[in-house]
Amino acid sequence: MIAAVKAVTITIPEELDAEAAAEARRLGISKSELIRRGLAAVLPAGRLDAGADPWSDLAGFGGEGLSVEPGEIDAVVYGS
């Protein structure tokens, strides 16, 4: 299935446009593709998914055996 696309118009300084054109040429892609990649890099992953859970990105951040008992996080972080 091909994703729907939408044309947009943006206003950027001439210097930024020139830099974008040069980088796109260097990468062998269009400026549109460069901008799409840039947007994808700064937007949160899964942001447009209806069922996305923003907290799921944090799942598994702690080390093995780390509990969530009161005070234990402070002991790990502050060594107290």
Beta strands, then each sheet from edge to edge (+ up, - down):
end
